Amino acid sequence: QVQLVESGGGLVQPGGSLRLSCAASGFTFSMYAMSWYRQAPGKERELVSSITSAGSSTSYADSVKGRFTISRSNAKNTVYLQMNSLRPEDTAVYYCNLRRAGVGYWGKGTLVTVSS
């Protein structure tokens, strides 16, 4: 079965950096686009970034453009989110997402807290 396991979250000061990882299993990782979402307290889940199956194309929410970078290793079945210049408003639980045949799969998320 599909499993997505996020890691790398934590507490960081404003202006700092974190690198999130999502280890995937249970499907042919190299065949599917992957995405990162986030959900801040009291807010709806929002799309942060996506990457195509081969990693040749990426997209970002306007709020993170120029600060976050999505990448993947098909050899390691892992998708990453490098987050730089973090702001308090980036505080959220970050989720890895696969959409396959119209069905969305989610990990349990990793909490990122940006605070001084």
Secondary structure, 3 states (H helix, E strand, C coil): CCEEEEECCEEECCCCCEEEEEEEECCCHHHCCEEEEEECCCCCCEEEEEECCCCCCEEECCCCCCCEEEEEECCCCEEEEEECCCCHHHCEEEEEEEEECCEEEECCCEEEEECC
